[in-house]
Amino acid sequence: MSQHNASCSRQGILVCVMTAAWLAACTTDRGQAEGSAGQISTPGQPAVASPRAVIEHALPVTLADRSGWTGDLLAGFTAVGIEPTKEHVCATIAVIAQESSFQVDPVVPKLGAIAWQEIDARAERAHVPHSVVHGVLQLKSANGQSYADRIDHARTERELSDIYEDFIAAVPLGRTLFADHNPIRTRGPMQVNVVFAERYAKLKRYPYPTKLSVADEVFTRRGGVYFGIAHLLDYAAPYDRYLYRFADFNAGQYASRNAAFQNAVSRLTGRPLIADGALLPHEEDASNAGSTELAVRAISGRLRLAPDDIHDALQQAKLPEFEQTTLYRRVFALADQASARPLPRAALPQIELHGPKLSRKLTTAWYATRVDERFRRCLNR
């Protein structure tokens, strides 16, 4: 301040007044352009929160490393190509909260016992005596501990995955039991399935340096969030509620759309169908007709479609193009006519959830409803 006053005395009062006025104008203009922290506005228009501010506001107040979560979420939305609107951000945060409570590598209670159950089950399928498997697991692993001891003390899925990977790579019996197939398939803060992540990485280049593999990247916060945003939002779903996207996140993309199709088929044929969103049997048995395909074939005459046409259409069940098939359009046209009203184009899949980490009976509908409640609380915050 004293230096500025000294300058005024030397250069003249007029120059100083003009300089001060110019600085004040610049400061005022900058303040109007930026608004409050994290906001952008123009004169005469309300301030609009920046993407970073939207994310920061949606995150839990007590969350540790808020800046780190904000950065990875913003980078994830940018890399996937999804605008970080309040709805998109809240939907993503609701899934993270439900899946992991914002734990990048969440602790799983009794994980060691769960792992032994999986190992014993695989040993039975491979016709290898339990005693042989347990004996081999007493061998020392890469870190000097036995595989068995590491399994007993594993607390997180990443720790257990590392044990499996070591075992598969170092011990021939590991490849016999797991066939190069690590059983830890859902990973990271959004519990993304490895199969989806690897498939998505083939369609769109993974934006970060990969240290080991795409599957390993899903364990990280940046990778887990990136693939989670892609799975939740990067597909064109015909839904009017996020509830169905949350169901799809649990059951697979387009599962809610396909469940509604199954309901329409059941109404037309009178055949009871479990509307689980799976229009064909599991991939290893996809060549055989399942209950949905058999029900559709029963009305092939009304649909004016040959069995091969029906099967070809059902093979697009995991694609957006299924809605454009003649099968889809004709089924809903007949069902709408029979009901004298348009039927819903989305329904919660009827799936009972199973898995060693689950301690009680849960369903996809329960999951979607819980995430939707979190989503709405976030929107109203």
N, C-alpha and C positions, 0 to 999 in steps of 0.2 A: 504494500500500500504506500509506503513512504517513497519507494522508487517511482511509482506512478505519479505521485504529487510533485516530485522533483522534476520529472519529465514535463509536467504541465507548466511549471514555472519557466522552463527554458523554451518551450515551443509555442506558448501562447494559449490563452484561455479558449479561443475560438476553435483551434484544432482539437483540443481535448474534448470540448463539448460535442463536436461532430463525431469524434472517435467513439465516445461513450454512447451516443445515440445509435451509431452503427452496430456496436456490440450488443446493445439492448435489443435491437431489432432482430439480430441473428439469433439471440437467445430465445426471444419470444417465438420466432418462426420454428425453431427446432423443437421447442416445447409443444407447440400446436401440432407439429408433424408426428411426434412420438407419443404424446399424451402421457399417461402414467406408465410406470415401469411395465414392460412387456406388452404394451398396447400400441396400435397404429391408428391414426385418425387423420382426417382432413378437415379443414374449416367448415363448419356447418353440419358435420356428420358425427355420429357417436363413435367413440373409440372401439376398435375391434381387437380382441385379444390375439396375440401372435400365437402360432402353433406351439411354441415352447411354453407360453403362459397357459394355454389350454391344458397341456399335459401336466404341468406342475400343479395346477388347481385341482385336477381330477385325482392325483395321487393322494394316498392317505397322509395326513398331516404328520403322523408319528413315524413314517417310513424312514429307515436309515438309508443314507446315500441317495437322497432324492435327486440330486443333480445327475448322478450316474444313471439312474433309472430313466430320468427325463431324456438324457442324451441318447441312450440306446433305443428308447421308444421312438423318438423323433427320427433317428437314423433308420430305424426299421420301416416306419411309414414311408419315408422318402425313398428308400431302396425298393420297396415293394411297389410303390407308385400309388399309394392310397392316401387321400387327403386326411390329415389329422383333425377332423372335425370333432366337436364335443361328443357326438354319438359314437363315432369310430373309436375315439380314445376311451370313452367310458365302457364300451363293449369289450375292448381288449383288456382293460384294467379289471373288469368284472371277472373275466376268465382267469387272469393271473391270480386274483384273490381267491377264487374258488379252488384252483388247482394246486397252488403252492403257498398261499399267504405271503407272496413276494419272497419266497426262499428260492434262490437260484438252484441249489441242490438240496432239496428238502430231506430232512431226516424221516425215515420210515420206521415206525415202531416194529420190533421183532423181525427186522429184515433178515437176520441170519436164519431164523427158523423158516421163513418164507423161502429163502434160497435153497435150503436143504430139501424142502418139499418139492421144489421144481427139479432139483438134481435127481432125486429119487424117482420122480415121475418120468423123467427122460431116460433114466437107466432102465426102467421097466419097458418103455417103448422100444429101446434098443436091445432088449433081452440081455442086459448086463447085470449080474448079481450086485446088490447093494454093497455087499462086503468088499467086492473088488473096487467099486467106485470110491467108497470111503477110504479104502487103503491107499489108492493112488493119490487121493487128495491130501494125504499126510506128507507127500513130497514137498520139499522146500521150493518156494516160488522165487521170482526174480529179486524180491526184497529181503530174502533170507527167512521169512516166515513160511510156515506151511500154508497151502491153499486152504485147508480146513480151518486153521486158526484165523486167517483173514476173513473167511466167510462168517465165522462165529462173531467177529467184531465189526463187521460191516454195518455202517449206520445210514449211508445214503446210496442211492441208485448208482451214482457215478463210481463210488468205491467198489460196489459189487460188479459193475460193468467192467472195471479195470481187472478185477480178479478173473472174470470169465474170459476176457481177451487174452490175458496171460496164459490161462489154462488151455485155451484153444490153440494158441500159437506154440506152446512148449510141449504139450503132452498129447500123444496120438489119441488117447481115450477122450480127450477134450473135443477133438474133431468128430469122434464117433457119437458123442452125446449131443453136441450142439451143431454139428455139421456147418461150422463157420457161421452159425446163426446165434448171435448174442441174444439171450432171452429178455434183456432189458430193452423194450421196444418203445416205450413212451418216456420222454426225458425232459429235463429242464423246467423252468418256471411256469411254462404253459403246458407241460406234459404232451408235447407234440410227438406223434408217431414217426419213428425213423423212416418207415416206408414212404410216408408223405414227403418228408424232408428230402430224401434222396431223389424222389420223382420230381419234386418241384425244382431242385437244383439242376436237373437236366433240361428243364424248360427255360429257366432263367438263371443266369450266372450268379453264384453266391457272391455277395459284395465284399466280403471280408477275407483276409488271408486264412487259409485252412492249414492248421498245424498238423493234424492227423487225418481226419476224414470229416465228411459232412455229418455223419452219425455222431461223432464226438463233439462237433460244433453245437449240436442241439442241447448239450449239457450246459453251454455257456449262456450268460444272460443275453448277450447281443444276438447269438444264433437262435436261442430259444424264442426270443421276442420276435425276431425276423420271420422265422418259419410259422410262429403262432399267428401273427398278423396275416400272413399269406393264407393260412388254412381257414381262418375265421372270415376274412373279408375279400380275398382276391378271387372271387368267382361271382358270376351273375346269377343270383338266386331270385326266384319270383316271389319273395316274401314281403308282407306288409308289416311284419313284426320281427324284431331281433330275436325273439324267443326261439324261432325256428333255426336261425343261424347257430344259436347256442346248442340246440339239439344236434345239428349237423356237426358241430365241433366235436361232440361226443360220439356220434354214430357214423360220421362220414358225410362229405359234401353231397348235397341233394337228397339226403335220407328223408327229410321232412316232405319234400316234394313227392318223392317216390311212395312214401307212406300214404299220402292223400290219393295217389293213383291206385294203390292197392285197395283202399276203402271204396273207391269208385267201382273197381272190378268186382269186389265182393257184393256191392249193392246190385250190380247188373246181373251177376250169375247166381246169387243166393248162396254162394260158397263162403264159409267162414275163412278168412285169411288173417294171419298175424301181420299187421301192418308195421313191419320192422324196417322198411325202406330198402330191403335187399330184394331186387326183382329177379335175380338169378342166384343159384346156389353159389357157395364159396368158389373162388377162382379155380381151385384144384378139381372142382366137379362141375364147372360151368357148362360142360357139354351136355349134361343131362337136364331135362326140364324139371324145374321146381314147382312148388304149389301155385305161385303166381302165374307162371307160364301155362300150366295145365288149365287153370281157371280161364285165362284169356282164350286159349284154344277152344274151350267149350262154347264160346260165342263167336268163333271165327267167321261163321256164316253171316251173322248180323254185322260184323265189322268189315266183311268183304276183304279179308286178308288171309293169305296162305300161312301155314305154320312157319315156313322159313322167314317170311316177312315179319311175323310176330317176334321170332327169336332175334332177328337182326335189330329190330327196334329196341328190344329189352337189353341188348348188349350196349346200348348207349345210356344206360341208367345212371352212370356216373359223369355224364357230360351234359352241358346246357342244351345240346341239340335234341335231347330226348323230347323236350316239349314241342318240337317242330315235327316230330314223326307223325305219320298218318295214324298209327296205333294210339298214341296219346290223345290226339285231337278227336278221334272217333269214339274212344272210350268215354271221354268227358262229355262229348256231345250227346251220346245216348244216355249217360247217367244224369246229366242235367235235365234232359227231357223227361226221363222217368221220375225224377224228383220234383219236377215243375219249378225248379229253382237252381241257380248255379251252386255247385258243390264247392267246398273249400279246396284250394289248390295246395294247401300245406296242412300237415297234421304231425303231432308229436309221435315219433316212432315208438312202437311198443317193444321195448328192449329191456330185459332184466340184466343188470350189469353183473359181471363175474370177474373175479381176479383175486389173487392171493393177498392183495393189500386191503381188500374190502372186508370189514368185520360185520356188516349188516346188509340186509336186502335193499338194493338201490335200483333205480331205473333211469333211463335216459330222460324221461319226463321230469323226474325229480331233479336231475342235474340241470336241465334247461331252465326249470322254474327257479331254482336257487340262483343261478347266474343272472337270470332276468331281474330278480329282486335286487341284486347288487348293482346291476346296470341302472335301474331306475333310481336307486338312492344316489348314485353318482350324478345322474342328470339333474337331480333336484338339489344337489349340494349348492 
